[in-house]
């Protein structure tokens, strides 16, 4: 068992991916992300053979593209394959979300 420092590794893009490089496994990954106030248009797309669950951890996320509306703090959204959503933060405070993903049944 290994413990990973996630928050301390968020880079200038606002995201940190905990994946196979750190875990040695291709079965699953975790993304911790921060959206700055007024930031818009960050694309979330699992990609072929993957599925993801997006959780609004702190603050509400605005959703555009195929999904339009608000993902409120504490709510989650499921995305599969090439399904795409753009997220933004229209508040005056940073918003935080996490993405948990892995290979779909027909993936790797």
DOTI-738715 format. One record per atom (N, C-alpha, C): x, y, z; residue number from 1; residue in three letters. Coordinates in Angstrom, 3 decimals. Example, Ala and Ser with C-alpha at 12.3 -4.5 7.8 and 13.67 -1.06 7.14 Angstrom:
<sites>
<<13.190 -5.690 7.800> 1 "ALA">
<<12.300 -4.500 7.800> 1 "ALA">
<<13.200 -3.300 7.800> 1 "ALA">
<<12.850 -2.250 7.080> 2 "SER">
<<13.670 -1.060 7.140> 2 "SER">
<<12.900 0.030 7.870> 2 "SER">
</sites>
This chain:
<sites>
<<0.852 -1.177 0.000> 1 "UNK">
<<0.000 0.000 0.000> 1 "UNK">
<<0.894 1.235 0.000> 1 "UNK">
<<0.497 2.228 -0.790> 2 "UNK">
<<1.249 3.476 -0.881> 2 "UNK">
<<0.282 4.645 -0.785> 2 "UNK">
<<0.692 5.698 -0.089> 3 "UNK">
<<-0.113 6.913 0.032> 3 "UNK">
<<0.459 7.953 -0.919> 3 "UNK">
<<-0.425 8.663 -1.621> 4 "UNK">
<<-0.013 9.636 -2.625> 4 "UNK">
<<-0.420 11.037 -2.212> 4 "UNK">
<<0.481 12.013 -2.374> 5 "UNK">
<<0.172 13.420 -2.146> 5 "UNK">
<<-0.455 13.958 -3.422> 5 "UNK">
<<-1.723 14.280 -3.381> 6 "UNK">
<<-2.439 14.721 -4.573> 6 "UNK">
<<-2.448 16.246 -4.670> 6 "UNK">
<<-2.969 16.896 -3.656> 7 "UNK">
<<-3.152 18.346 -3.699> 7 "UNK">
<<-1.830 19.076 -3.915> 7 "UNK">
<<-0.777 18.599 -3.314> 8 "UNK">
<<0.535 19.238 -3.442> 8 "UNK">
<<1.152 19.125 -4.826> 8 "UNK">
<<0.551 18.327 -5.700> 9 "UNK">
<<1.127 18.121 -7.036> 9 "UNK">
<<0.306 18.724 -8.166> 9 "UNK">
<<-0.742 19.480 -7.838> 10 "UNK">
<<-1.531 20.126 -8.883> 10 "UNK">
<<-0.624 21.092 -9.630> 10 "UNK">
<<-0.532 20.937 -10.941> 11 "UNK">
<<0.387 21.755 -11.744> 11 "UNK">
<<-0.319 22.997 -12.279> 11 "UNK">
<<0.384 23.762 -13.082> 12 "UNK">
<<-0.140 25.028 -13.600> 12 "UNK">
<<-1.391 24.847 -14.453> 12 "UNK">
<<-1.607 23.659 -15.008> 13 "UNK">
<<-2.819 23.404 -15.795> 13 "UNK">
<<-4.045 23.293 -14.896> 13 "UNK">
<<-3.825 23.197 -13.588> 14 "UNK">
<<-4.928 23.055 -12.648> 14 "UNK">
<<-5.317 21.618 -12.386> 14 "UNK">
<<-4.542 20.664 -12.910> 15 "UNK">
<<-4.884 19.256 -12.748> 15 "UNK">
<<-3.681 18.439 -12.295> 15 "UNK">
<<-3.995 17.342 -11.629> 16 "UNK">
<<-2.985 16.332 -11.323> 16 "UNK">
<<-3.593 14.971 -11.629> 16 "UNK">
<<-2.896 14.157 -12.404> 17 "UNK">
<<-3.340 12.821 -12.774> 17 "UNK">
<<-2.540 11.792 -11.972> 17 "UNK">
<<-3.252 11.024 -11.168> 18 "UNK">
<<-2.648 9.900 -10.464> 18 "UNK">
<<-2.971 8.669 -11.289> 18 "UNK">
<<-1.968 8.145 -11.949> 19 "UNK">
<<-2.205 7.043 -12.875> 19 "UNK">
<<-1.144 5.969 -12.802> 19 "UNK">
<<-0.986 5.279 -13.909> 20 "UNK">
<<-0.131 4.093 -13.958> 20 "UNK">
<<1.327 4.371 -13.619> 20 "UNK">
<<1.834 5.575 -13.922> 21 "UNK">
<<3.228 5.880 -13.577> 21 "UNK">
<<3.457 5.770 -12.079> 21 "UNK">
<<2.476 6.216 -11.297> 22 "UNK">
<<2.614 6.184 -9.850> 22 "UNK">
<<2.141 4.867 -9.239> 22 "UNK">
<<1.059 4.296 -9.796> 23 "UNK">
<<0.451 3.113 -9.188> 23 "UNK">
<<0.949 1.799 -9.772> 23 "UNK">
<<1.462 1.850 -11.006> 24 "UNK">
<<1.873 0.618 -11.670> 24 "UNK">
<<0.702 -0.159 -12.254> 24 "UNK">
<<-0.497 0.421 -12.218> 25 "UNK">
<<-1.700 -0.256 -12.702> 25 "UNK">
<<-2.351 0.555 -13.821> 25 "UNK">
<<-2.856 -0.149 -14.816> 26 "UNK">
<<-3.600 0.493 -15.898> 26 "UNK">
<<-5.111 0.342 -15.705> 26 "UNK">
<<-5.534 -0.209 -14.565> 27 "UNK">
<<-6.951 -0.484 -14.328> 27 "UNK">
<<-7.752 0.769 -14.003> 27 "UNK">
<<-7.133 1.748 -13.331> 28 "UNK">
<<-7.888 2.930 -12.915> 28 "UNK">
<<-6.958 4.133 -12.762> 28 "UNK">
<<-7.564 5.328 -12.688> 29 "UNK">
<<-6.805 6.560 -12.478> 29 "UNK">
<<-7.692 7.563 -11.771> 29 "UNK">
<<-7.065 8.602 -11.245> 30 "UNK">
<<-7.776 9.657 -10.541> 30 "UNK">
<<-7.199 10.992 -10.974> 30 "UNK">
<<-8.088 11.949 -11.250> 31 "UNK">
<<-7.652 13.307 -11.589> 31 "UNK">
<<-8.225 14.239 -10.535> 31 "UNK">
<<-7.373 15.057 -9.938> 32 "UNK">
<<-7.782 16.098 -9.001> 32 "UNK">
<<-7.575 17.412 -9.730> 32 "UNK">
<<-8.611 18.252 -9.776> 33 "UNK">
<<-8.518 19.451 -10.599> 33 "UNK">
<<-9.119 20.664 -9.901> 33 "UNK">
<<-8.500 21.822 -10.159> 34 "UNK">
<<-8.966 23.096 -9.622> 34 "UNK">
<<-9.278 24.017 -10.801> 34 "UNK">
<<-10.475 24.604 -10.787> 35 "UNK">
<<-10.868 25.610 -11.773> 35 "UNK">
<<-10.860 26.960 -11.077> 35 "UNK">
<<-10.120 27.885 -11.617> 36 "UNK">
<<-10.043 29.220 -11.029> 36 "UNK">
<<-11.328 29.998 -11.314> 36 "UNK">
<<-11.626 31.030 -10.525> 37 "UNK">
<<-12.819 31.840 -10.763> 37 "UNK">
<<-12.855 32.359 -12.206> 37 "UNK">
<<-13.982 32.189 -12.859> 38 "UNK">
<<-14.152 32.663 -14.230> 38 "UNK">
<<-13.569 31.761 -15.298> 38 "UNK">
<<-12.869 30.707 -14.928> 39 "UNK">
<<-12.281 29.798 -15.919> 39 "UNK">
<<-13.387 28.991 -16.596> 39 "UNK">
<<-13.310 28.860 -17.920> 40 "UNK">
<<-14.326 28.128 -18.680> 40 "UNK">
<<-13.674 27.258 -19.745> 40 "UNK">
<<-14.450 26.342 -20.272> 41 "UNK">
<<-14.045 25.584 -21.453> 41 "UNK">
<<-13.059 24.460 -21.237> 41 "UNK">
<<-12.905 23.959 -20.016> 42 "UNK">
<<-12.012 22.814 -19.819> 42 "UNK">
<<-12.746 21.548 -20.269> 42 "UNK">
<<-12.140 20.827 -21.202> 43 "UNK">
<<-12.779 19.649 -21.789> 43 "UNK">
<<-12.539 18.406 -20.934> 43 "UNK">
<<-13.628 17.683 -20.679> 44 "UNK">
<<-13.554 16.383 -20.024> 44 "UNK">
<<-14.072 15.351 -21.006> 44 "UNK">
<<-13.241 14.358 -21.313> 45 "UNK">
<<-13.593 13.327 -22.294> 45 "UNK">
<<-12.790 12.076 -21.959> 45 "UNK">
<<-13.449 11.011 -21.551> 46 "UNK">
<<-12.720 9.801 -21.181> 46 "UNK">
<<-11.884 9.211 -22.317> 46 "UNK">
<<-12.431 9.189 -23.518> 47 "UNK">
<<-11.744 8.578 -24.651> 47 "UNK">
<<-12.183 7.147 -24.869> 47 "UNK">
<<-11.902 6.648 -26.048> 48 "UNK">
<<-12.316 5.299 -26.444> 48 "UNK">
<<-11.863 4.261 -25.413> 48 "UNK">
<<-12.790 3.420 -24.990> 49 "UNK">
<<-12.469 2.331 -24.073> 49 "UNK">
<<-12.373 2.737 -22.612> 49 "UNK">
<<-12.733 3.972 -22.291> 50 "UNK">
<<-12.658 4.446 -20.907> 50 "UNK">
<<-14.006 4.997 -20.447> 50 "UNK">
<<-14.202 5.007 -19.143> 51 "UNK">
<<-15.358 5.639 -18.525> 51 "UNK">
<<-14.866 6.434 -17.331> 51 "UNK">
<<-15.569 7.531 -17.030> 52 "UNK">
<<-15.180 8.387 -15.912> 52 "UNK">
<<-16.405 8.847 -15.129> 52 "UNK">
<<-16.198 9.067 -13.842> 53 "UNK">
<<-17.178 9.711 -12.985> 53 "UNK">
<<-16.555 11.015 -12.520> 53 "UNK">
<<-17.256 12.122 -12.742> 54 "UNK">
<<-16.786 13.460 -12.364> 54 "UNK">
<<-17.594 13.889 -11.145> 54 "UNK">
<<-16.914 14.249 -10.054> 55 "UNK">
<<-17.556 14.688 -8.823> 55 "UNK">
<<-17.192 16.136 -8.551> 55 "UNK">
<<-18.200 16.998 -8.418> 56 "UNK">
<<-17.974 18.386 -8.008> 56 "UNK">
<<-17.726 18.355 -6.498> 56 "UNK">
<<-16.480 18.551 -6.109> 57 "UNK">
<<-16.077 18.412 -4.712> 57 "UNK">
<<-16.259 19.713 -3.928> 57 "UNK">
<<-15.898 20.821 -4.546> 58 "UNK">
<<-16.028 22.137 -3.899> 58 "UNK">
<<-16.528 23.133 -4.930> 58 "UNK">
<<-17.678 23.716 -4.698> 59 "UNK">
<<-18.267 24.659 -5.638> 59 "UNK">
<<-19.061 23.949 -6.721> 59 "UNK">
<<-19.758 24.735 -7.514> 60 "UNK">
<<-20.574 24.221 -8.613> 60 "UNK">
<<-19.827 24.389 -9.931> 60 "UNK">
<<-20.024 23.451 -10.850> 61 "UNK">
<<-19.396 23.503 -12.165> 61 "UNK">
<<-20.462 23.787 -13.220> 61 "UNK">
<<-20.184 24.728 -14.117> 62 "UNK">
<<-21.092 24.949 -15.242> 62 "UNK">
<<-20.732 23.947 -16.330> 62 "UNK">
<<-21.756 23.376 -16.956> 63 "UNK">
<<-21.569 22.361 -17.988> 63 "UNK">
<<-22.089 22.900 -19.312> 63 "UNK">
<<-21.289 22.729 -20.360> 64 "UNK">
<<-21.735 23.084 -21.702> 64 "UNK">
<<-21.316 21.976 -22.648> 64 "UNK">
<<-21.796 22.014 -23.841> 65 "UNK">
<<-21.578 21.040 -24.902> 65 "UNK">
<<-22.775 20.111 -24.931> 65 "UNK">
<<-22.571 18.801 -24.888> 66 "UNK">
<<-23.694 17.866 -24.946> 66 "UNK">
<<-24.570 17.982 -23.693> 66 "UNK">
<<-23.950 18.242 -22.557> 67 "UNK">
<<-24.667 18.445 -21.303> 67 "UNK">
<<-24.667 19.948 -21.030> 67 "UNK">
<<-25.814 20.511 -20.722> 68 "UNK">
<<-25.904 21.933 -20.403> 68 "UNK">
<<-26.571 22.069 -19.049> 68 "UNK">
<<-25.969 22.847 -18.179> 69 "UNK">
<<-26.554 23.049 -16.869> 69 "UNK">
<<-25.487 23.226 -15.819> 69 "UNK">
<<-25.786 22.784 -14.617> 70 "UNK">
<<-24.869 22.939 -13.489> 70 "UNK">
<<-24.687 21.606 -12.783> 70 "UNK">
<<-23.451 21.261 -12.516> 71 "UNK">
<<-23.136 20.120 -11.661> 71 "UNK">
<<-22.846 20.714 -10.288> 71 "UNK">
<<-23.795 20.562 -9.383> 72 "UNK">
<<-23.695 21.190 -8.070> 72 "UNK">
<<-22.731 20.430 -7.169> 72 "UNK">
<<-22.155 21.161 -6.216> 73 "UNK">
<<-21.247 20.555 -5.250> 73 "UNK">
<<-21.897 19.298 -4.667> 73 "UNK">
<<-21.156 18.197 -4.693> 74 "UNK">
<<-21.664 16.930 -4.181> 74 "UNK">
<<-22.351 16.069 -5.222> 74 "UNK">
<<-22.573 16.593 -6.424> 75 "UNK">
<<-23.182 15.809 -7.500> 75 "UNK">
<<-22.095 15.231 -8.404> 75 "UNK">
<<-22.434 14.113 -9.059> 76 "UNK">
<<-21.500 13.442 -9.956> 76 "UNK">
<<-22.136 13.233 -11.324> 76 "UNK">
<<-21.283 13.099 -12.322> 77 "UNK">
<<-21.681 12.912 -13.708> 77 "UNK">
<<-20.877 11.745 -14.272> 77 "UNK">
<<-21.541 10.848 -15.018> 78 "UNK">
<<-20.862 9.716 -15.653> 78 "UNK">
<<-20.649 10.015 -17.128> 78 "UNK">
<<-19.431 9.801 -17.613> 79 "UNK">
<<-19.089 9.974 -19.024> 79 "UNK">
<<-18.488 8.673 -19.545> 79 "UNK">
<<-18.782 8.340 -20.798> 80 "UNK">
<<-18.244 7.117 -21.390> 80 "UNK">
<<-17.713 7.396 -22.790> 80 "UNK">
<<-16.564 6.802 -23.092> 81 "UNK">
<<-16.000 6.871 -24.437> 81 "UNK">
<<-15.737 8.280 -24.912> 81 "UNK">
<<-16.295 8.617 -26.071> 82 "UNK">
<<-16.061 9.929 -26.671> 82 "UNK">
<<-17.048 10.997 -26.213> 82 "UNK">
<<-17.881 10.658 -25.225> 83 "UNK">
<<-18.801 11.647 -24.666> 83 "UNK">
<<-17.975 12.785 -24.065> 83 "UNK">
<<-18.339 14.015 -24.394> 84 "UNK">
<<-17.535 15.173 -24.012> 84 "UNK">
<<-18.387 16.212 -23.304> 84 "UNK">
<<-17.811 16.847 -22.297> 85 "UNK">
<<-18.454 17.961 -21.626> 85 "UNK">
<<-17.385 19.027 -21.363> 85 "UNK">
<<-17.781 20.283 -21.450> 86 "UNK">
<<-16.903 21.393 -21.101> 86 "UNK">
<<-17.337 21.891 -19.736> 86 "UNK">
<<-16.380 22.077 -18.818> 87 "UNK">
<<-16.715 22.558 -17.478> 87 "UNK">
<<-16.127 23.936 -17.270> 87 "UNK">
<<-16.799 24.700 -16.434> 88 "UNK">
<<-16.342 26.038 -16.101> 88 "UNK">
<<-16.713 26.376 -14.673> 88 "UNK">
<<-16.184 27.504 -14.223> 89 "UNK">
<<-16.438 27.985 -12.869> 89 "UNK">
<<-16.854 29.451 -12.958> 89 "UNK">
<<-18.135 29.716 -12.749> 90 "UNK">
<<-18.618 31.089 -12.848> 90 "UNK">
<<-18.628 31.813 -11.497> 90 "UNK">
<<-18.120 31.172 -10.462> 91 "UNK">
<<-18.133 31.795 -9.136> 91 "UNK">
<<-16.865 32.631 -8.910> 91 "UNK">
<<-16.810 33.281 -7.758> 92 "UNK">
<<-15.663 34.108 -7.395> 92 "UNK">
<<-14.629 33.329 -6.583> 92 "UNK">
<<-14.875 32.058 -6.345> 93 "UNK">
<<-13.977 31.201 -5.571> 93 "UNK">
<<-13.511 30.033 -6.443> 93 "UNK">
<<-12.332 29.459 -6.164> 94 "UNK">
<<-11.908 28.279 -6.914> 94 "UNK">
<<-12.903 27.131 -6.731> 94 "UNK">
<<-13.070 26.343 -7.765> 95 "UNK">
<<-13.905 25.138 -7.715> 95 "UNK">
<<-12.984 23.931 -7.859> 95 "UNK">
<<-13.309 22.864 -7.168> 96 "UNK">
<<-12.502 21.644 -7.201> 96 "UNK">
<<-13.381 20.480 -7.623> 96 "UNK">
<<-12.847 19.663 -8.528> 97 "UNK">
<<-13.550 18.442 -8.907> 97 "UNK">
<<-12.551 17.299 -9.003> 97 "UNK">
<<-13.061 16.083 -8.878> 98 "UNK">
<<-12.239 14.893 -9.062> 98 "UNK">
<<-12.873 14.035 -10.143> 98 "UNK">
<<-12.016 13.361 -10.888> 99 "UNK">
<<-12.449 12.438 -11.930> 99 "UNK">
<<-11.853 11.082 -11.589> 99 "UNK">
<<-12.705 10.088 -11.505> 100 "UNK">
<<-12.265 8.721 -11.285> 100 "UNK">
<<-12.574 7.949 -12.546> 100 "UNK">
<<-11.584 7.302 -13.107> 101 "UNK">
<<-11.809 6.626 -14.376> 101 "UNK">
<<-11.097 5.301 -14.475> 101 "UNK">
<<-11.474 4.593 -15.505> 102 "UNK">
<<-10.846 3.300 -15.768> 102 "UNK">
<<-11.277 2.785 -17.119> 102 "UNK">
<<-10.817 1.597 -17.407> 103 "UNK">
<<-11.143 0.961 -18.681> 103 "UNK">
<<-12.539 0.364 -18.642> 103 "UNK">
<<-13.289 0.591 -19.698> 104 "UNK">
<<-14.616 -0.027 -19.828> 104 "UNK">
<<-14.419 -1.524 -20.063> 104 "UNK">
<<-15.474 -2.281 -19.971> 105 "UNK">
<<-15.400 -3.734 -20.123> 105 "UNK">
<<-14.701 -4.165 -21.408> 105 "UNK">
<<-14.799 -3.366 -22.459> 106 "UNK">
<<-14.179 -3.715 -23.735> 106 "UNK">
<<-12.858 -2.969 -23.936> 106 "UNK">
<<-12.333 -2.336 -22.868> 107 "UNK">
<<-11.092 -1.563 -22.957> 107 "UNK">
<<-9.889 -2.463 -22.991> 107 "UNK">
<<-8.781 -1.979 -22.458> 108 "UNK">
<<-7.502 -2.701 -22.512> 108 "UNK">
<<-7.564 -4.023 -21.807> 108 "UNK">
</sites>
